Amino acid sequence: MGGEEGVAPRGYVPVLVGAAAAEEEEEEEEGLQRFLVSVEAFKHACFVSLLEMAAGEFGYQQKGVLRIPCAPEHFRRVLEMAIKERERVREAVSKPVE
């Protein structure tokens, strides 16, 4: 992809995840992980809960990278659930009716 370094690809949002995100530490600090998340994943109910948690911590007008104050392992599980559900929906939609 011929874009600028540090710019998220179209359809993706950079997200900074970790308990230290609540303290607005730099990304390089221990415990913080950066994810590129498809905008489709944000439609999943579990992601909505994470966004509400972030809004409660930081408000609705975060500046810079979206920060979510949870354990990276938990975030990864939520991301995996959203991906699996999206795949199930695509499978169901693409199956012919018998």
N, C-alpha and C positions, 0 to 999 in steps of 0.2 A: 504494500500500500504506500503510495507516494505522498502521504501527508506529513505534516510537521511532527517532530518527536514530542511526545507528551500530550498530543491531541487525541481524544477518544475517537474511534471509528464511528461513522454514521450509524445511528440506531443503538448506541451504547452510552452508558453514563458511568463516569469514574466515581467510585465510592470508597471512602476511607473507613475501615472497620476496626474496632477494638475499644477496650475500656478506656484507654488513654485518649481516644478521640474526644471524650467528654472534656478533657483538659486542654483541648486545642493545641496539642503538641505537634511537632513537625512529623511528617510522614516517616522519616527515618528512625524515629524513636522506637524502642523495643515494644512489641505487642501490637503495633498497628500494621494492618495489611491493606493494600490497595487492590480493588477488584474492578473489572470492567463488566458491567451488568447490562444485558439487553433490556431495552425499554419494555419489552413484552413481559419480562419477569415481574415488573412493578404492578401488574394487574392481579397477581396472585394474592390471596387473602393474607398469607403469612408475611409477605413483603409490605402490605399495607400496615400491618401491625408494627413492623420494624420502623416504617416511616413515621407512624404516630409516636413511637417511642423517641425517635430522633427529634421530632417537633416538640415534644414535651421537654426535652433536654435543652435544645438550642433555639426553639421558636421556628416560625415558618420562613424566616428570611436569612437562612444561612448564606454566607458568602464563601465563594471558592468551591472546593470539592465537597460533595455531599458526605456528611459524617454520620455514621451510625454507631452508637455506643453499646456494642454487644461483643461477645467473644467471637473471634473469627471462625471458630469451629461451628458455632451455632449459625452464623451467617451462611457458611458453606452448605450446611444441611438444608437451610431454607431455600437456597439457590438450587440445590439438587432437586428438592421437592417441586419447585416451580417448573424446572426443566422437564421432569418426568411427567407432570400433569399436562404440560403443553404438548408433549409427544403423544400422550394418550388421546388427547382431543384431536390432534391431526390424524391419528390412526383411525379413530371413530368416524371422522368426517370423510376420509378417503375410501372407506370400505363400501362396496356396492350393496345396495339393498336387494335382498333375495326374496 
